[in-house]
Amino acid sequence: MSDLPRHVHLHEEGPREGFQIEPGPVATADKVRLIEALAETGLTEIQCVSFVNPARVPGMVDAEAVAAAIRKRPGVRYTGLWLNLRGMRRAMNTPLDIQGRVSVSASETFSLRNTGKGTEDLLDEIRATLAFCAERSIPVASGTISTVFGCNLEGEIAVGRVVDVIARLFHVLDEFGLRLPVLQLADTVGWAHPNAIASVVGAVRERWPDQRIGLHLHDTRGTAMANALMGLQLGVDAFDTACAGLGGCPFAGHTGAAGNICTEDLVFMCEEMGIATGVDLEALIHCGHLAEEIVGHPLPGKLMRGGTLQRWRR
């Protein structure tokens, strides 16, 4: 195991992850209220909305309206998610911060369910996206491999399959002379456990030792924090998180998927371990309560109930 990172970067995805899956409509103004509150916590990157087919994800029908209403705070990047060029073009017509992102699934079946395309078709679409970005000098910020550790539709995903999909993605990037600043390995439906994290991260590091790796973890089976700890021990320093544990995947299959690893819970663990996050925990706890108020039901975050340890240390 490598030394623990001194600092971690958190990409807050709660507003997109959470509000895309809520069964009832969430008011545009409430979405904006949470995004603006999160921007006051020290978080530097917030994924606000997704530009996807509203017939399939009705919670994102107001994506453009949300993006237009946000009062931006200097030093914070406000991002969106899209699955194809149509979505990217929609995003470019909003005030959001646009960077290229590419994504492919380690599960062929999940890919077909989520995007309507298999791996080869997705790679062709990624070529088109990269050409589009190159023509407009749009930087490519990251790439995501989804369902890395398992899939409700296919079962366990072999490490060799994951490495093969990454190699095919990197081959496409090589055609454009690009390298990813960070490769995000996603436990999209919560199959991962610490040994699986170690196996996959180890295999990727062995093949591409200089590639920065991030983790996108869901807490479907209660292992997200243990998986994050294993990642930290392996030197992973970039995590997708969600305030209060908001979210889930609408295309996960019969068992669904819990939300992303809770932002404030991960920040608490990191800070207690001496790993800097740059985040104000009390402000983040406030955001957790706000998120719960907006969705109208309990959310799984722990710190917003247990509180920090600061009052006992005074």
C-alpha positions as CSV (number, residue, x, y, z in Angstrom):
1,M,0.0,0.0,0.0
2,S,1.2,3.5,-0.7
3,D,1.1,6.4,1.7
4,L,-2.2,8.1,2.3
5,P,-2.8,11.1,0.1
6,R,-2.3,14.5,1.8
7,H,-5.4,16.0,0.1
8,V,-8.4,14.5,-1.7
9,H,-10.6,16.1,-4.4
10,L,-14.3,15.7,-4.0
11,H,-16.7,16.0,-7.0
12,E,-20.1,16.6,-5.4
13,E,-22.8,14.9,-7.4
14,G,-25.7,15.0,-5.0
15,P,-27.9,17.5,-7.0
16,R,-27.6,15.4,-10.1
17,E,-27.5,12.0,-8.6
18,G,-30.2,12.7,-6.1
19,F,-32.7,14.7,-8.0
20,Q,-32.6,12.5,-11.1
21,I,-34.0,9.6,-9.1
22,E,-36.5,11.1,-6.7
23,P,-40.0,9.7,-7.4
24,G,-41.8,13.1,-7.0
25,P,-40.9,16.3,-8.8
26,V,-38.4,18.5,-7.0
27,A,-38.9,22.3,-7.6
28,T,-36.3,24.0,-9.7
29,A,-35.8,26.6,-7.0
30,D,-35.1,23.9,-4.4
31,K,-32.5,22.3,-6.6
32,V,-30.8,25.7,-7.0
33,R,-31.0,26.3,-3.3
34,L,-29.1,23.2,-2.5
35,I,-26.4,23.8,-5.2
36,E,-25.8,27.3,-3.9
37,A,-25.6,26.1,-0.3
38,L,-23.1,23.4,-1.3
39,A,-20.9,26.0,-3.0
40,E,-20.6,27.8,0.3
41,T,-19.0,24.7,2.0
42,G,-15.5,24.8,0.3
43,L,-16.4,22.2,-2.3
44,T,-14.9,23.2,-5.6
45,E,-16.8,21.1,-8.1
46,I,-20.5,20.4,-8.1
47,Q,-22.4,18.4,-10.7
48,C,-25.7,20.1,-10.9
49,V,-27.8,18.4,-13.6
50,S,-27.8,15.8,-16.4
51,F,-28.7,16.6,-20.0
52,V,-30.5,13.4,-20.8
53,N,-33.8,12.3,-22.3
54,P,-36.5,13.6,-19.9
55,A,-38.8,10.8,-20.9
56,R,-36.3,8.4,-19.4
57,V,-35.2,10.6,-16.5
58,P,-38.1,13.0,-15.8
59,G,-36.3,14.4,-12.7
60,M,-33.9,16.3,-15.1
61,V,-36.6,17.9,-17.3
62,D,-35.6,21.3,-15.9
63,A,-31.9,20.9,-16.5
64,E,-31.5,24.2,-18.5
65,A,-33.6,26.1,-16.0
66,V,-31.5,25.0,-13.1
67,A,-28.3,25.8,-14.8
68,A,-29.5,29.3,-15.7
69,A,-30.7,30.1,-12.2
70,I,-27.5,29.3,-10.3
71,R,-25.7,32.3,-8.8
72,K,-22.1,31.1,-9.3
73,R,-19.5,31.5,-6.6
74,P,-15.9,32.2,-7.7
75,G,-13.6,29.2,-7.4
76,V,-16.3,26.6,-7.8
77,R,-16.8,24.6,-11.0
78,Y,-20.5,23.9,-11.9
79,T,-20.7,20.8,-14.1
80,G,-23.3,18.7,-15.9
81,L,-23.5,15.1,-17.1
82,W,-24.4,14.0,-20.6
83,L,-24.3,10.7,-22.4
84,N,-23.9,11.9,-26.0
85,L,-23.2,14.9,-28.2
86,R,-26.8,15.9,-28.2
87,G,-26.6,16.3,-24.4
88,M,-23.3,18.1,-24.6
89,R,-24.7,20.6,-27.1
90,R,-27.5,21.3,-24.7
91,A,-25.0,21.8,-21.9
92,M,-23.0,24.2,-24.0
93,N,-26.0,26.5,-24.3
94,T,-26.1,27.0,-20.5
95,P,-23.8,28.9,-18.1
96,L,-22.3,25.6,-16.7
97,D,-18.5,25.0,-16.9
98,I,-18.0,22.7,-19.9
99,Q,-15.2,20.1,-20.0
100,G,-15.2,16.9,-22.1
101,R,-16.0,13.7,-20.2
102,V,-16.0,10.2,-21.7
103,S,-17.7,7.1,-20.3
104,V,-18.0,3.5,-21.1
105,S,-19.4,0.5,-19.2
106,A,-17.5,-2.7,-18.2
107,S,-20.9,-4.4,-18.6
108,E,-22.2,-4.7,-22.1
109,T,-25.8,-5.3,-20.9
110,F,-25.7,-2.3,-18.6
111,S,-24.4,-0.2,-21.4
112,L,-27.3,-1.2,-23.7
113,R,-29.8,-0.5,-20.9
114,N,-28.2,2.9,-19.9
115,T,-27.3,4.4,-23.3
116,G,-28.9,2.2,-25.9
117,K,-25.4,1.4,-27.2
118,G,-22.9,-1.4,-26.9
119,T,-19.2,-0.9,-26.2
120,E,-18.1,-0.6,-29.8
121,D,-20.9,1.9,-30.7
122,L,-20.1,3.9,-27.6
123,L,-16.4,4.1,-28.5
124,D,-17.4,5.4,-31.9
125,E,-19.5,8.0,-30.2
126,I,-16.6,8.9,-28.0
127,R,-14.5,9.5,-31.1
128,A,-17.1,11.9,-32.3
129,T,-17.2,13.6,-28.9
130,L,-13.4,14.0,-28.8
131,A,-13.4,15.4,-32.4
132,F,-16.1,17.8,-31.3
133,C,-14.0,18.9,-28.3
134,A,-10.8,19.2,-30.3
135,E,-12.5,21.5,-32.9
136,R,-13.6,23.8,-30.1
137,S,-10.6,23.6,-27.8
138,I,-12.6,22.0,-25.0
139,P,-10.4,20.1,-22.6
140,V,-11.2,16.5,-21.7
141,A,-11.3,16.4,-17.9
142,S,-12.0,12.7,-17.0
143,G,-13.2,9.3,-18.1
144,T,-15.4,6.9,-16.3
145,I,-15.7,3.2,-16.5
146,S,-19.0,2.2,-15.0
147,T,-20.1,-1.1,-13.4
148,V,-16.5,-2.0,-12.8
149,F,-17.0,-4.3,-9.9
150,G,-20.3,-5.9,-10.8
151,C,-23.6,-5.5,-12.5
152,N,-27.2,-6.5,-11.6
153,L,-27.7,-7.4,-15.2
154,E,-24.6,-9.5,-15.9
155,G,-23.2,-10.4,-12.4
156,E,-19.5,-10.2,-11.5
157,I,-17.3,-8.4,-13.9
158,A,-13.9,-10.0,-14.4
159,V,-10.8,-7.7,-13.8
160,G,-9.5,-8.7,-17.2
161,R,-12.7,-7.3,-18.8
162,V,-12.3,-4.0,-17.0
163,V,-8.6,-3.7,-18.1
164,D,-9.6,-4.6,-21.7
165,V,-12.4,-1.9,-21.7
166,I,-9.9,0.7,-20.3
167,A,-7.3,-0.3,-22.9
168,R,-9.9,0.2,-25.7
169,L,-10.9,3.6,-24.3
170,F,-7.3,4.6,-24.0
171,H,-6.6,3.5,-27.6
172,V,-9.4,5.9,-28.8
173,L,-7.9,8.7,-26.7
174,D,-4.4,8.0,-28.2
175,E,-5.9,8.7,-31.6
176,F,-6.4,12.3,-30.5
177,G,-3.1,12.5,-28.5
178,L,-5.0,12.7,-25.2
179,R,-4.5,11.3,-21.7
180,L,-7.1,11.5,-19.0
181,P,-6.3,13.7,-16.0
182,V,-8.3,11.2,-13.9
183,L,-9.8,7.8,-14.6
184,Q,-12.9,7.2,-12.5
185,L,-13.7,3.6,-11.6
186,A,-17.4,3.4,-10.8
187,D,-19.2,0.9,-8.5
188,T,-22.4,1.9,-10.2
189,V,-24.7,-0.5,-8.4
190,G,-22.8,-1.3,-5.2
191,W,-21.1,-4.6,-5.8
192,A,-17.6,-3.6,-4.6
193,H,-15.9,-4.7,-1.4
194,P,-12.4,-3.7,-0.2
195,N,-10.6,-6.7,-1.8
196,A,-12.3,-5.9,-5.2
197,I,-11.1,-2.3,-4.9
198,A,-7.6,-3.5,-4.3
199,S,-7.7,-6.0,-7.2
200,V,-9.0,-3.6,-9.8
201,V,-7.0,-0.6,-8.7
202,G,-3.9,-2.8,-8.5
203,A,-4.5,-4.2,-12.0
204,V,-5.0,-0.7,-13.5
205,R,-1.9,0.6,-11.7
206,E,0.1,-2.3,-12.9
207,R,-0.9,-1.6,-16.5
208,W,-0.8,2.2,-16.4
209,P,1.3,3.2,-13.4
210,D,1.1,6.9,-14.1
211,Q,-2.6,7.1,-14.4
212,R,-4.4,9.0,-11.7
213,I,-7.4,7.0,-10.4
214,G,-10.6,8.1,-8.8
215,L,-13.5,6.2,-7.3
216,H,-17.3,6.6,-7.8
217,L,-18.8,4.5,-5.0
218,H,-22.4,3.6,-4.2
219,D,-23.5,2.3,-0.7
220,T,-26.0,-0.2,-1.9
221,R,-24.7,-2.9,0.5
222,G,-23.1,-0.7,3.1
223,T,-19.5,-1.1,2.0
224,A,-18.9,2.3,0.4
225,M,-16.9,3.8,3.3
226,A,-14.8,0.6,3.6
227,N,-14.2,0.8,-0.1
228,A,-13.2,4.4,0.1
229,L,-10.7,3.6,2.9
230,M,-9.1,0.9,0.8
231,G,-8.9,3.4,-2.0
232,L,-7.2,6.0,0.2
233,Q,-4.7,3.3,1.4
234,L,-3.9,2.7,-2.2
235,G,-3.3,6.4,-2.9
236,V,-6.6,7.2,-4.6
237,D,-7.2,10.9,-4.1
238,A,-10.4,11.7,-6.2
239,F,-13.9,10.7,-5.2
240,D,-17.4,11.4,-6.5
241,T,-19.7,12.0,-3.5
242,A,-23.2,13.0,-2.8
243,C,-24.4,15.2,0.1
244,A,-26.4,13.2,2.6
245,G,-26.0,10.1,0.4
246,L,-28.4,11.3,-2.2
247,G,-29.0,9.4,-5.4
248,G,-28.9,6.1,-7.1
249,C,-28.9,4.8,-10.6
250,P,-32.3,4.7,-12.5
251,F,-31.0,1.9,-14.8
252,A,-29.5,-0.4,-12.2
253,G,-31.9,-3.3,-12.6
254,H,-34.0,-5.2,-10.1
255,T,-32.2,-4.3,-6.9
256,G,-31.7,-0.6,-7.6
257,A,-28.7,1.2,-6.2
258,A,-28.3,3.4,-3.1
259,G,-26.9,6.8,-3.4
260,N,-23.2,7.8,-3.7
261,I,-20.9,7.7,-0.7
262,C,-22.1,10.5,1.6
263,T,-19.9,13.6,1.1
264,E,-19.9,14.7,4.8
265,D,-19.3,11.2,6.1
266,L,-16.2,10.8,3.8
267,V,-15.0,14.3,4.7
268,F,-15.2,13.5,8.4
269,M,-13.2,10.3,8.0
270,C,-10.6,12.0,5.8
271,E,-10.2,14.9,8.2
272,E,-9.9,12.6,11.2
273,M,-7.2,10.7,9.4
274,G,-5.3,13.9,8.6
275,I,-6.3,14.1,5.0
276,A,-7.2,17.6,3.9
277,T,-10.5,18.2,2.0
278,G,-10.9,22.0,2.2
279,V,-14.5,21.5,3.3
280,D,-16.4,23.1,6.2
281,L,-18.1,20.2,7.9
282,E,-20.7,22.2,9.8
283,A,-21.7,23.9,6.6
284,L,-21.9,20.5,4.8
285,I,-24.1,19.1,7.6
286,H,-26.5,22.0,7.1
287,C,-26.6,21.0,3.4
288,G,-27.5,17.4,4.4
289,H,-30.4,18.6,6.5
290,L,-31.5,20.9,3.6
291,A,-31.4,18.0,1.1
292,E,-33.6,16.0,3.5
293,E,-36.0,18.8,3.8
294,I,-36.2,19.2,0.0
295,V,-36.8,15.5,-0.8
296,G,-39.2,15.1,2.1
297,H,-37.8,11.8,3.5
298,P,-34.8,10.5,5.5
299,L,-31.5,10.3,3.7
300,P,-28.7,7.8,4.7
301,G,-26.0,10.3,5.8
302,K,-24.6,9.6,9.3
303,L,-22.7,12.7,10.3
304,M,-25.7,15.0,9.9
305,R,-27.3,13.0,12.8
306,G,-24.2,12.1,14.9
307,G,-22.4,15.5,14.4
308,T,-18.7,16.2,14.4
309,L,-16.4,15.7,17.4
310,Q,-15.5,19.3,17.8
311,R,-17.8,20.1,20.7
312,W,-16.2,17.4,22.8
313,R,-12.7,18.7,22.0
314,R,-13.3,22.3,23.2
